[in-house]
Amino acid sequence: MGFFDKLFRSSTNKEEEQMANLNIGIILGSTREGRLSPQVGEWVKSLAEKRGDANYEIVDLKDFDLPFLGTTDGSEPGIAKWNEKIGSLDGFVFIVQEYNHSITGALKNAMDMAREAWFNKAAGIVSYGSVGGARAAEHLRGILSEQSIAHVRTHPALSLFTDFENGQTFKPAQMHEGTVNEMLEQLVSWAGALKTVR
Ligand SMILES: Cc1cc2nc3c(=O)[nH]c(=O)nc-3n(C[C@H](O)[C@H](O)[C@H](O)COP(=O)(O)O)c2cc1C
């Protein structure tokens, strides 16, 4: 094998290794009783796992029991656990639901509960609502920018009317699978690139 072949091969291996080690959290943005976000998160995870390009896991805000920022001395174990979890991830898929044209208070609070742990990472958004959760997703983009999280362009937007039966049982239209994969393609590429910056 010639010098350039070896050089090329070692850089390709390095890229592959880096991609294989990427950890992506699928963050469920809602916490209310009867929420739909677990169905959407599991669907994204099942599509993501078929790709074999990163490790994907569900990150459920409910598991962290975060207090409302500023109302305690900050010693709750959930706060440290949340920061550790975010710190361990290279990228995020935010499962976003529209509440009064924005994201949930729970997600905003959770965003505010970490700082450096978010920096120089990448994110994709999957949203739902009466108009695909588009307004909430756009609000989230502003927050992500402030937290130095690079958010990818492709954004699957699910309709409460056509992608959920009776607004309850998730039955996504086939076309969304392609959009989720396109979003993940962009996310994995940016998450890998940003790992080199940290
Ligand atoms: C407090 C509240 C406000 C809402 N506001 C909107 C809204 O502005 N636009 C919209 O499309 N849907 C709105 N909805 C409907 C939610 O998007 C819908 O109930 C969705 O299932 C919520 O996500 P979840 O089931 O994961 O909690 C609202 C729901 C709640 C509970």
The ligand as an SDF file (V2000), in Angstrom:
LIG
                    3D

 31 33  0  0  0  0  0  0  0  0999 V2000
  -50.9100   24.1900   27.5460 C   0  0  0  0  0  0  0  0  0  0  0  0
  -51.0960   23.7320   26.1290 C   0  0  0  0  0  0  0  0  0  0  0  0
  -50.9820   24.6370   25.1160 C   0  0  0  0  0  0  0  0  0  0  0  0
  -51.1050   24.2260   23.7930 C   0  0  0  0  0  0  0  0  0  0  0  0
  -50.9280   25.1310   22.7970 N   0  0  0  0  0  0  0  0  0  0  0  0
  -50.9000   24.7160   21.5100 C   0  0  0  0  0  0  0  0  0  0  0  0
  -50.5710   25.6330   20.4850 C   0  0  0  0  0  0  0  0  0  0  0  0
  -50.3100   26.7990   20.6830 O   0  0  0  0  0  0  0  0  0  0  0  0
  -50.4940   25.1500   19.2240 N   0  0  0  0  0  0  0  0  0  0  0  0
  -50.7340   23.8400   18.9220 C   0  0  0  0  0  0  0  0  0  0  0  0
  -50.6320   23.4810   17.7660 O   0  0  0  0  0  0  0  0  0  0  0  0
  -51.0670   22.9550   19.8960 N   0  0  0  0  0  0  0  0  0  0  0  0
  -51.1420   23.3580   21.1720 C   0  0  0  0  0  0  0  0  0  0  0  0
  -51.4490   22.4780   22.1720 N   0  0  0  0  0  0  0  0  0  0  0  0
  -51.7270   21.0790   21.8030 C   0  0  0  0  0  0  0  0  0  0  0  0
  -50.4760   20.2380   21.9930 C   0  0  0  0  0  0  0  0  0  0  0  0
  -49.5340   20.5090   20.9960 O   0  0  0  0  0  0  0  0  0  0  0  0
  -50.8530   18.7540   21.9950 C   0  0  0  0  0  0  0  0  0  0  0  0
  -51.7160   18.5210   23.0910 O   0  0  0  0  0  0  0  0  0  0  0  0
  -49.6480   17.8590   22.0980 C   0  0  0  0  0  0  0  0  0  0  0  0
  -50.0880   16.5250   22.1410 O   0  0  0  0  0  0  0  0  0  0  0  0
  -48.8500   18.1790   23.3410 C   0  0  0  0  0  0  0  0  0  0  0  0
  -47.7070   17.3420   23.4190 O   0  0  0  0  0  0  0  0  0  0  0  0
  -47.6360   16.1880   24.5250 P   0  0  0  0  0  0  0  0  0  0  0  0
  -48.8230   15.2670   24.2690 O   0  0  0  0  0  0  0  0  0  0  0  0
  -46.3570   15.4780   24.2860 O   0  0  0  0  0  0  0  0  0  0  0  0
  -47.7370   16.8270   25.8610 O   0  0  0  0  0  0  0  0  0  0  0  0
  -51.3660   22.8650   23.4970 C   0  0  0  0  0  0  0  0  0  0  0  0
  -51.4840   21.9570   24.5520 C   0  0  0  0  0  0  0  0  0  0  0  0
  -51.3390   22.3640   25.8530 C   0  0  0  0  0  0  0  0  0  0  0  0
  -51.4290   21.3510   26.9700 C   0  0  0  0  0  0  0  0  0  0  0  0
  1  2  1  0
  2  3  1  0
  2 30  2  0
  3  4  2  0
  4  5  1  0
  4 28  1  0
  5  6  2  0
  6  7  1  0
  6 13  1  0
  7  8  2  0
  7  9  1  0
  9 10  1  0
 10 11  2  0
 10 12  1  0
 12 13  2  0
 13 14  1  0
 14 15  1  0
 14 28  1  0
 15 16  1  0
 16 17  1  0
 16 18  1  0
 18 19  1  0
 18 20  1  0
 20 21  1  0
 20 22  1  0
 22 23  1  0
 23 24  1  0
 24 25  2  0
 24 26  1  0
 24 27  1  0
 28 29  2  0
 29 30  1  0
 30 31  1  0
M  END
$$$$
